[in-house]
C-alpha cells in the first residue's frame, strides 16, 4: 500500500547483509559499511533484523537508547552527537539488553514487516539491513517486505572454510 511505502520513500538504496551461518561478522560488516558510507558523506541507516542477537546497538554504543513514536511510526535511534547513523533494532525494545527473544515465526515475521513499514527513516542514501544467521523465515520475510522498494543488492559474508 502507499502508506507502507511512505517510510522508505526517502531511502535511495537498500543493501542486505547476510550469510549462511552465524559468527562470520555480518553485524561487524554492516556497522563498518555504514560507517564507511557515512565517512564518504552519505546519509545512512541500519535496520538490525537479527531478532535473537541484536548486537549493533552495542557495537555503536547506543544500547541504552529508547525508540520513540511520531506520526509516521517509530523514530530510529540516531548515533553520535551529529546524528550520523539512524538505527532500528529490537535491542531497543527489550527491557534488558541480554533478554532472549523466544518467538515463533509469525511473531518474528510481523515485527520484521513492522520494522520495514513503520520506521520513519527520513532521507537516506543507504539503508543497510543486518540479517540473522542462516537461511530462515526471517530472511524470506525481510525480502518480501522490501520487495516493493527495489533492493540495490546484497553482501554475502563468507569464511574461507
C-alpha positions as CSV (number, residue, x, y, z in Angstrom):
1,X,0.0,0.0,0.0
2,X,1.2,3.6,-0.5
3,X,1.2,4.2,3.3
4,X,3.5,1.2,3.8
5,X,5.9,2.6,1.2
6,X,6.0,6.1,2.6
7,X,8.6,5.5,5.4
8,X,11.1,4.1,2.9
9,X,10.2,6.6,0.1
10,X,13.2,8.7,1.1
11,X,15.7,5.8,1.1
12,X,17.7,5.6,-2.2
13,X,19.5,2.3,-1.8
14,X,18.8,-0.8,0.3
15,X,21.6,-3.4,0.9
16,X,21.1,-6.7,2.7
17,X,24.0,-8.2,4.6
18,X,23.6,-12.0,5.1
19,X,25.3,-15.3,5.3
20,X,24.5,-19.0,5.5
21,X,25.9,-19.3,9.1
22,X,26.5,-17.4,12.3
23,X,29.6,-15.9,13.6
24,X,31.1,-14.7,10.3
25,X,30.9,-11.0,11.0
26,X,27.6,-9.8,9.5
27,X,27.0,-7.2,12.2
28,X,30.6,-6.1,12.1
29,X,30.5,-5.7,8.3
30,X,27.1,-3.9,8.5
31,X,28.5,-1.5,11.0
32,X,31.7,-0.9,9.2
33,X,29.9,-0.5,5.8
34,X,27.6,2.1,7.4
35,X,30.5,4.0,9.0
36,X,32.4,4.0,5.7
37,X,29.5,5.3,3.8
38,X,28.9,8.0,6.4
39,X,32.6,9.0,6.2
40,X,32.1,9.3,2.5
41,X,29.4,11.9,3.1
42,X,26.3,9.6,2.7
43,X,23.2,9.6,4.9
44,X,23.0,6.1,6.3
45,X,20.7,3.9,8.3
46,X,21.0,0.4,9.7
47,X,18.0,-1.9,10.2
48,X,19.0,-4.8,12.5
49,X,16.6,-7.7,11.9
50,X,18.8,-10.1,13.8
51,X,16.0,-10.6,16.4
52,X,17.7,-13.2,18.5
53,X,21.1,-11.5,18.6
54,X,20.8,-7.7,18.1
55,X,24.4,-6.6,18.5
56,X,24.6,-3.4,16.5
57,X,23.2,-1.1,19.3
58,X,26.1,-2.4,21.5
59,X,28.6,-2.0,18.7
60,X,27.6,1.6,18.2
61,X,27.4,2.2,21.9
62,X,23.7,3.2,21.9
63,X,22.3,0.1,23.6
64,X,20.7,2.2,26.4
65,X,18.7,4.4,23.9
66,X,14.9,4.3,23.6
67,X,12.7,4.3,20.5
68,X,10.0,7.0,20.3
69,X,6.9,7.3,18.3
70,X,6.0,10.0,15.8
71,X,3.1,10.5,13.4
72,X,4.8,8.3,10.8
73,X,5.7,5.5,13.2
74,X,8.9,4.7,15.2
75,X,11.7,7.2,15.1
76,X,15.1,5.4,14.8
77,X,17.8,5.9,17.3
78,X,20.5,8.3,16.0
79,X,24.1,7.6,16.6
80,X,26.6,10.3,17.8
81,X,26.2,13.9,18.5
82,X,25.9,14.7,14.8
83,X,23.2,12.0,14.4
84,X,25.5,10.3,11.9
85,X,23.6,7.0,11.5
86,X,20.0,6.1,12.0
87,X,19.5,2.7,13.7
88,X,16.5,0.5,14.4
89,X,16.8,-2.8,16.4
90,X,14.8,-5.0,18.6
91,X,17.5,-4.4,21.1
92,X,15.9,-1.0,21.8
93,X,12.5,-2.7,22.6
94,X,13.8,-5.2,25.2
95,X,13.6,-4.4,28.9
96,X,17.2,-5.6,29.3
97,X,19.8,-5.9,26.5
98,X,20.5,-9.5,27.3
99,X,16.8,-10.6,27.3
100,X,16.2,-13.5,25.0
101,X,13.7,-13.3,22.2
102,X,11.8,-16.6,22.1
103,X,9.2,-16.2,19.4
104,X,7.6,-18.4,16.8
105,X,7.9,-17.5,13.1
106,X,4.7,-15.5,12.7
107,X,5.5,-13.0,15.6
108,X,9.1,-12.6,14.2
109,X,7.8,-12.1,10.7
110,X,5.2,-9.5,11.9
111,X,8.0,-7.5,13.7
112,X,10.2,-7.5,10.6
113,X,7.3,-6.3,8.5
114,X,6.6,-3.6,11.1
115,X,10.3,-2.6,11.1
116,X,10.1,-2.2,7.3
117,X,6.8,-0.3,7.2
118,X,6.7,1.6,10.5
119,X,10.1,3.2,10.9
120,X,10.4,6.9,9.9
121,X,13.8,6.8,8.2
122,X,13.6,10.2,6.5
123,X,16.0,10.8,3.7
124,X,18.8,8.2,3.5
125,X,21.3,7.4,0.7
126,X,21.7,3.9,2.1
127,X,19.8,1.6,4.4
128,X,22.0,-1.4,5.5
129,X,19.9,-4.4,6.6
130,X,21.7,-6.7,9.0
131,X,20.1,-10.2,8.9
132,X,20.2,-13.1,11.3
133,X,22.4,-16.1,10.7
134,X,21.4,-18.8,8.3
135,X,18.6,-19.0,5.8
136,X,15.4,-18.8,7.9
137,X,11.9,-17.4,7.6
138,X,13.3,-14.0,8.8
139,X,15.2,-13.7,5.5
140,X,12.1,-14.5,3.4
141,X,10.0,-12.1,5.5
142,X,12.6,-9.3,5.1
143,X,13.0,-9.8,1.3
144,X,9.2,-10.0,0.8
145,X,8.6,-6.8,2.9
146,X,11.4,-5.0,1.0
147,X,10.3,-6.2,-2.5
148,X,8.4,-3.0,-3.4
149,X,11.4,-0.9,-2.6
150,X,13.9,-2.2,-5.2
151,X,16.9,-3.6,-3.3
152,X,20.2,-2.4,-4.5
153,X,21.7,-5.8,-3.7
154,X,23.2,-8.0,-1.0
155,X,26.5,-8.6,0.6
156,X,27.1,-12.2,1.3
157,X,29.6,-12.7,4.2
158,X,31.5,-16.0,4.0
159,X,34.5,-17.6,5.6
160,X,37.4,-19.4,3.8
161,X,36.4,-22.9,5.0
